[in-house]
Amino acid sequence: MLVERMRPFTSTIFTEISRLAVETGAINLGQGFPDTDGPASLLADAAANITERGANQYPPGPGVPALRAAVAEHQRRFHGLTVDPADVVVTTGATEAIAATLLGLCGPGDEVVVFEPTYDSYAASVALAGATLKPVLLHPPAFGFDDDELAAAFSDRTRVVLVNTPHNPTGTVFTPAQLTRIGELAVAHDAVIVTDEVYEHMTYDGVRHVPTATLPGLAERTLTISSAGKTFSVTGWKVGWVHGPPELVAAPRAVKQFLTFHGGAPFQPAVANALALGDDFYAGVTADLTRKRDLLSAGLRAAGFDVLIPQGTYFVVADPRPLGFDDGVELAWALPERCGVAAVPMSVFCPTGAGAAATRPLVRFAFCKRDEVLAEAAERLAGLATATS
Ligand code: GLN
């Protein structure tokens, strides 16, 4: 019965691997969610919004004013962007922002350029819109794109180029030069740039996240998406947002009314306050995740993997070929049973055969877990070499 365009999307790798992890009792480094809660002030604020402040009915359509103002202020403080709170639309997570944006901008005949491996909801949302996906490969191990391949993906049917930086699942962070080149092509083909920046506060080793909207001439054609889920370790709250010039942001604003109407009433004002937390909070996010990245990367290396050190996100890509595995899908399905750790294969994030072939051996591990959990995972993974020999 399922409509044809959604038939490839009956499940997600996160659902499957998390189910397997629960069944086998494995440490779940597959689906990316933290195993600690966000800042205490944020949690207390949301609880009080429910029990003391009566924030339990529909919030205003585009989001509570305090959150829209806080998003605008956050963009000024961290990225030097001037955003009018009137041009911020609060959504049910970045996921809804992506879906509402694509549904609002694209239809049959339109093309959407994405970078593969690509976050799974992109292909599904493009399919929902009835538009066509045009993937450009991020070549391992550095996960850069080839300029000719990028240029060839654009045409007079290109409606949107969907950028994700810092990039899930590769951990790469697009450079200003790469973003500028994407921008040139978007201008040449009069395409809208949609940029998913949910990992904006997670970059390492001095690498800086550069929002596309900060580059000369690009703000006027860019919709910027982010979310509270990653930054504040509240992935289950689903508070996200999208902002951009009024004529562009009108698209997701219209569509989201008919996806969820409006949600997250008690969470929105709490996230507004959290966005204003001091620099020490944000520095702590980076410091903690740098340590966790290094802990897991060292564990994976000791276990015999080649490790592709990420510049951003909370995912690390590992190449198991030194251990004798050349199929990441097979490995990800065997790993929980074999050594009690779950990971996700990279090739499932690739809509094309070329992308799947290029990433075939690779697996992605999430490191947004307590240090002792990462240490235990590393110890378990160390058994993989002996289990195979
Ligand atoms: N964004 C998270 C990840 O990439 C999980 C998303 C989800 O479960 N849909 O692991």
Residues whose N, C-alpha, C, O or C-beta is under 5 A from the ligand:
A	BS01	LIG	F14 G30 Q31 G32
